[in-house]
Amino acid sequence: MSLFGLAVVLAVGLAGPLLAAPARARVPVAVGEVLAGVVIGRTGFGWVRPEEPVLSFLATVGFALIMLVAGSHVPLRHPALRSGLRRGAGLAGLAGILAVPAGFGVAYLTGTGHGELYAVLMASSSAALVMPAIDESGLRSTPVVATIVQVALADTVCIVAVPLVMDPGRAGTAALGALAVLAAGAAGFLGVRWLRARGLLARVQRISIVRGFGLELRSQLILLFVLGGLAQAVGISVMLAGFVSGLALAAEGEPRRLARQLFAVTDGFLGPVFFVWLGASLDLRPLAVEPKLLGLAGLLAAGAVLVHAAAVLARQPLALAVLASAQLGVPIAAVTIGTREHLLTPGESGAVLAAALISVMVTGLAARAAQRRQARTEGESPR
């Protein structure tokens, strides 16, 4: 791949920010980048070959970084996690239980045989989408606390579950590989804690800031790539390596300087490369000729919303219940693994991603509905 080709990939990726710019649209940047990739990839003009080694490698690094950022958004240090743990865990458990028959029902109706995967997709959520939506909308209440916990738990569990359910024949091997990555990530986290407790980390950070060495970013990337290399060595996706690195960062507390550096590398370069590559890898043409695949996308999206909406039975406000159904990281992980390993049927990857995009739009509406409900409630409170 030439530098000119890389420039083309980054240029078409600007479709993401352009579509996300209107405040009312609330379209995630990643959606526009994936759509741009669809236009120039297998579905569209074929200008980009996703199997090209350099582009594929850059996309892998971008995928790991995106999952790192997603993991760092899990609010492990948020005070709400402890206070709302029981209720949030109950809501996540309810969605998980209901997702099992729903997932197998969709697999039966569409004849794909991927019931386990569909169940995980429907039960999943996205802290990277929900947390910013809650912050931007100024939502605050006991049910909101429960939603935060629910989303954090669902995001973490489903990310770990995706590689296990996608290839049940290798579930045992994948589980052992996942445990190895988790253990290595825990060891890295404990090592950082040890350095911080002895003041060594603070000293290194001061030197890095004064001298402009960028040591925090370098250290974080080294840990990420060590875990990613381990993941590849044991035969699992770098997705888990990235997410574990992000969880370790969230548990320790992400310094603002490192957050800005990760944002620059991920959102400014490798993230767009990954999402354009992902869109270019998809062949959405079967969706136009196979009503079954369109039905699959609709059923997955509707199933995710309904499974989470059932939280109203536990007296959770409907808007917040639907907000928790936001999906992005888990479906993208499933599509990426399925595309690389040829585990999904032709067109199925597009249907899974289309369902995720539908859920993003639905949850955008849910966030606004929750904001209006809170405004009405506060307006009706005694003066």
NORGIJO-V964625 format. One record per residue. N is the residue number from 1. RES is the residue in one small letter. PHI is phi in degrees with one decimal (NA if undefined). Layout:
# NORGIJO-V964625
n=N res=RES phi=PHI
n=N res=RES phi=PHI
This chain:
# NORGIJO-V964625
n=1 res=m phi=NA
n=2 res=s phi=-88.6
n=3 res=l phi=-63.7
n=4 res=f phi=-62.6
n=5 res=g phi=-63.0
n=6 res=l phi=-65.4
n=7 res=a phi=-62.5
n=8 res=v phi=-63.3
n=9 res=v phi=-60.2
n=10 res=l phi=-67.4
n=11 res=a phi=-66.3
n=12 res=v phi=-69.1
n=13 res=g phi=-65.9
n=14 res=l phi=-64.7
n=15 res=a phi=-59.7
n=16 res=g phi=-61.1
n=17 res=p phi=-60.7
n=18 res=l phi=-64.1
n=19 res=l phi=-74.2
n=20 res=a phi=-83.4
n=21 res=a phi=-60.7
n=22 res=p phi=-62.3
n=23 res=a phi=-63.0
n=24 res=r phi=-70.7
n=25 res=a phi=-69.7
n=26 res=r phi=53.2
n=27 res=v phi=-88.8
n=28 res=p phi=-57.7
n=29 res=v phi=-55.8
n=30 res=a phi=-59.8
n=31 res=v phi=-62.7
n=32 res=g phi=-63.6
n=33 res=e phi=-67.8
n=34 res=v phi=-64.7
n=35 res=l phi=-62.1
n=36 res=a phi=-62.6
n=37 res=g phi=-63.2
n=38 res=v phi=-60.4
n=39 res=v phi=-65.9
n=40 res=i phi=-99.4
n=41 res=g phi=-106.7
n=42 res=r phi=-61.9
n=43 res=t phi=-73.3
n=44 res=g phi=-102.0
n=45 res=f phi=-81.1
n=46 res=g phi=71.2
n=47 res=w phi=-73.5
n=48 res=v phi=-117.3
n=49 res=r phi=-100.1
n=50 res=p phi=-64.2
n=51 res=e phi=-81.0
n=52 res=e phi=-60.3
n=53 res=p phi=-56.8
n=54 res=v phi=-66.5
n=55 res=l phi=-63.5
n=56 res=s phi=-62.6
n=57 res=f phi=-65.3
n=58 res=l phi=-61.3
n=59 res=a phi=-65.3
n=60 res=t phi=-63.1
n=61 res=v phi=-63.5
n=62 res=g phi=-62.0
n=63 res=f phi=-61.8
n=64 res=a phi=-62.0
n=65 res=l phi=-67.0
n=66 res=i phi=-62.8
n=67 res=m phi=-69.7
n=68 res=l phi=-61.5
n=69 res=v phi=-63.1
n=70 res=a phi=-61.9
n=71 res=g phi=-64.8
n=72 res=s phi=-68.9
n=73 res=h phi=-83.9
n=74 res=v phi=-69.0
n=75 res=p phi=-78.3
n=76 res=l phi=-65.4
n=77 res=r phi=-97.1
n=78 res=h phi=-70.7
n=79 res=p phi=-58.1
n=80 res=a phi=-67.8
n=81 res=l phi=-59.7
n=82 res=r phi=-75.0
n=83 res=s phi=-69.6
n=84 res=g phi=-109.1
n=85 res=l phi=-61.5
n=86 res=r phi=-65.1
n=87 res=r phi=-67.8
n=88 res=g phi=-63.0
n=89 res=a phi=-64.6
n=90 res=g phi=-64.1
n=91 res=l phi=-66.3
n=92 res=a phi=-64.3
n=93 res=g phi=-64.9
n=94 res=l phi=-61.2
n=95 res=a phi=-62.7
n=96 res=g phi=-64.2
n=97 res=i phi=-65.5
n=98 res=l phi=-69.2
n=99 res=a phi=-68.8
n=100 res=v phi=-64.8
n=101 res=p phi=-63.8
n=102 res=a phi=-64.2
n=103 res=g phi=-63.5
n=104 res=f phi=-70.8
n=105 res=g phi=-65.2
n=106 res=v phi=-63.9
n=107 res=a phi=-62.6
n=108 res=y phi=-68.1
n=109 res=l phi=-66.8
n=110 res=t phi=-97.8
n=111 res=g phi=71.9
n=112 res=t phi=-89.8
n=113 res=g phi=76.2
n=114 res=h phi=-112.8
n=115 res=g phi=-60.2
n=116 res=e phi=-60.9
n=117 res=l phi=-63.5
n=118 res=y phi=-63.6
n=119 res=a phi=-62.9
n=120 res=v phi=-65.4
n=121 res=l phi=-61.3
n=122 res=m phi=-67.9
n=123 res=a phi=-79.1
n=124 res=s phi=-75.6
n=125 res=s phi=-145.7
n=126 res=s phi=-140.4
n=127 res=a phi=-62.4
n=128 res=a phi=-65.9
n=129 res=l phi=-97.1
n=130 res=v phi=-71.4
n=131 res=m phi=-61.0
n=132 res=p phi=-61.5
n=133 res=a phi=-63.6
n=134 res=i phi=-66.3
n=135 res=d phi=-65.3
n=136 res=e phi=-65.6
n=137 res=s phi=-85.1
n=138 res=g phi=66.5
n=139 res=l phi=-75.8
n=140 res=r phi=-157.5
n=141 res=s phi=-178.3
n=142 res=t phi=-61.4
n=143 res=p phi=-61.5
n=144 res=v phi=-65.1
n=145 res=v phi=-59.2
n=146 res=a phi=-63.2
n=147 res=t phi=-63.5
n=148 res=i phi=-59.6
n=149 res=v phi=-64.9
n=150 res=q phi=-56.9
n=151 res=v phi=-65.7
n=152 res=a phi=-60.9
n=153 res=l phi=-67.6
n=154 res=a phi=-62.9
n=155 res=d phi=-59.5
n=156 res=t phi=-65.6
n=157 res=v phi=-64.8
n=158 res=c phi=-71.3
n=159 res=i phi=-60.8
n=160 res=v phi=-68.5
n=161 res=a phi=-76.9
n=162 res=v phi=-53.1
n=163 res=p phi=-65.5
n=164 res=l phi=-74.8
n=165 res=v phi=-88.5
n=166 res=m phi=-72.1
n=167 res=d phi=-134.3
n=168 res=p phi=-55.6
n=169 res=g phi=-64.0
n=170 res=r phi=-108.4
n=171 res=a phi=-60.6
n=172 res=g phi=-62.8
n=173 res=t phi=-63.3
n=174 res=a phi=-64.1
n=175 res=a phi=-64.0
n=176 res=l phi=-64.7
n=177 res=g phi=-63.3
n=178 res=a phi=-63.5
n=179 res=l phi=-62.7
n=180 res=a phi=-63.3
n=181 res=v phi=-66.7
n=182 res=l phi=-62.2
n=183 res=a phi=-64.8
n=184 res=a phi=-64.9
n=185 res=g phi=-64.0
n=186 res=a phi=-63.9
n=187 res=a phi=-63.6
n=188 res=g phi=-63.5
n=189 res=f phi=-62.8
n=190 res=l phi=-64.6
n=191 res=g phi=-63.0
n=192 res=v phi=-65.0
n=193 res=r phi=-61.8
n=194 res=w phi=-64.6
n=195 res=l phi=-64.6
n=196 res=r phi=-68.3
n=197 res=a phi=-61.8
n=198 res=r phi=-96.1
n=199 res=g phi=77.4
n=200 res=l phi=-69.4
n=201 res=l phi=-65.9
n=202 res=a phi=-63.5
n=203 res=r phi=-64.7
n=204 res=v phi=-64.3
n=205 res=q phi=-64.5
n=206 res=r phi=-63.1
n=207 res=i phi=-61.9
n=208 res=s phi=-62.9
n=209 res=i phi=-68.7
n=210 res=v phi=-65.8
n=211 res=r phi=-94.5
n=212 res=g phi=67.9
n=213 res=f phi=-84.2
n=214 res=g phi=65.6
n=215 res=l phi=-69.5
n=216 res=e phi=-62.2
n=217 res=l phi=-64.6
n=218 res=r phi=-60.5
n=219 res=s phi=-63.9
n=220 res=q phi=-65.5
n=221 res=l phi=-68.4
n=222 res=i phi=-61.1
n=223 res=l phi=-60.4
n=224 res=l phi=-60.2
n=225 res=f phi=-74.4
n=226 res=v phi=-63.9
n=227 res=l phi=-65.8
n=228 res=g phi=-64.5
n=229 res=g phi=-63.9
n=230 res=l phi=-63.8
n=231 res=a phi=-60.2
n=232 res=q phi=-64.8
n=233 res=a phi=-66.2
n=234 res=v phi=-94.6
n=235 res=g phi=82.4
n=236 res=i phi=-122.8
n=237 res=s phi=-72.4
n=238 res=v phi=-69.3
n=239 res=m phi=-52.5
n=240 res=l phi=-66.5
n=241 res=a phi=-60.3
n=242 res=g phi=-64.8
n=243 res=f phi=-67.2
n=244 res=v phi=-63.7
n=245 res=s phi=-60.1
n=246 res=g phi=-66.7
n=247 res=l phi=-63.0
n=248 res=a phi=-61.5
n=249 res=l phi=-67.1
n=250 res=a phi=-65.6
n=251 res=a phi=-68.3
n=252 res=e phi=-81.2
n=253 res=g phi=100.2
n=254 res=e phi=-78.0
n=255 res=p phi=-61.8
n=256 res=r phi=-60.4
n=257 res=r phi=-63.4
n=258 res=l phi=-65.9
n=259 res=a phi=-59.9
n=260 res=r phi=-65.0
n=261 res=q phi=-66.9
n=262 res=l phi=-64.5
n=263 res=f phi=-60.2
n=264 res=a phi=-63.2
n=265 res=v phi=-70.5
n=266 res=t phi=-80.0
n=267 res=d phi=-73.8
n=268 res=g phi=-91.2
n=269 res=f phi=-139.4
n=270 res=l phi=-74.9
n=271 res=g phi=-62.7
n=272 res=p phi=-57.9
n=273 res=v phi=-59.8
n=274 res=f phi=-63.0
n=275 res=f phi=-67.4
n=276 res=v phi=-65.8
n=277 res=w phi=-59.3
n=278 res=l phi=-60.5
n=279 res=g phi=-62.4
n=280 res=a phi=-66.8
n=281 res=s phi=-74.7
n=282 res=l phi=-81.0
n=283 res=d phi=-114.0
n=284 res=l phi=-90.2
n=285 res=r phi=-59.7
n=286 res=p phi=-59.3
n=287 res=l phi=-63.5
n=288 res=a phi=-76.8
n=289 res=v phi=-114.8
n=290 res=e phi=-115.8
n=291 res=p phi=-57.2
n=292 res=k phi=-60.8
n=293 res=l phi=-71.6
n=294 res=l phi=-63.3
n=295 res=g phi=-62.6
n=296 res=l phi=-61.5
n=297 res=a phi=-60.1
n=298 res=g phi=-64.7
n=299 res=l phi=-66.6
n=300 res=l phi=-64.1
n=301 res=a phi=-66.0
n=302 res=a phi=-64.7
n=303 res=g phi=-62.3
n=304 res=a phi=-61.8
n=305 res=v phi=-65.9
n=306 res=l phi=-67.6
n=307 res=v phi=-60.5
n=308 res=h phi=-79.1
n=309 res=a phi=-63.9
n=310 res=a phi=-62.7
n=311 res=a phi=-62.8
n=312 res=v phi=-62.9
n=313 res=l phi=-65.7
n=314 res=a phi=-98.5
n=315 res=r phi=65.0
n=316 res=q phi=-91.7
n=317 res=p phi=-54.9
n=318 res=l phi=-58.6
n=319 res=a phi=-60.8
n=320 res=l phi=-69.4
n=321 res=a phi=-62.3
n=322 res=v phi=-70.6
n=323 res=l phi=-57.0
n=324 res=a phi=-69.3
n=325 res=s phi=-84.8
n=326 res=a phi=-57.1
n=327 res=q phi=-131.0
n=328 res=l phi=-157.6
n=329 res=g phi=-61.1
n=330 res=v phi=-67.1
n=331 res=p phi=-60.6
n=332 res=i phi=-63.4
n=333 res=a phi=-62.3
n=334 res=a phi=-63.4
n=335 res=v phi=-66.1
n=336 res=t phi=-63.4
n=337 res=i phi=-64.2
n=338 res=g phi=-63.6
n=339 res=t phi=-69.8
n=340 res=r phi=-68.2
n=341 res=e phi=-97.6
n=342 res=h phi=55.8
n=343 res=l phi=-96.7
n=344 res=l phi=-109.6
n=345 res=t phi=-72.8
n=346 res=p phi=-55.3
n=347 res=g phi=88.6
n=348 res=e phi=-68.1
n=349 res=s phi=-60.1
n=350 res=g phi=-62.6
n=351 res=a phi=-66.2
n=352 res=v phi=-63.0
n=353 res=l phi=-69.0
n=354 res=a phi=-62.1
n=355 res=a phi=-62.2
n=356 res=a phi=-63.5
n=357 res=l phi=-65.8
n=358 res=i phi=-63.1
n=359 res=s phi=-63.5
n=360 res=v phi=-62.7
n=361 res=m phi=-65.7
n=362 res=v phi=-63.9
n=363 res=t phi=-71.4
n=364 res=g phi=-61.9
n=365 res=l phi=-65.3
n=366 res=a phi=-64.8
n=367 res=a phi=-62.1
n=368 res=r phi=-67.0
n=369 res=a phi=-65.1
n=370 res=a phi=-64.7
n=371 res=q phi=-65.4
n=372 res=r phi=-65.0
n=373 res=r phi=-63.3
n=374 res=q phi=-64.8
n=375 res=a phi=-62.9
n=376 res=r phi=-65.5
n=377 res=t phi=-63.2
n=378 res=e phi=-69.5
n=379 res=g phi=-70.9
n=380 res=e phi=-89.5
n=381 res=s phi=-70.0
n=382 res=p phi=-61.4
n=383 res=r phi=-88.7
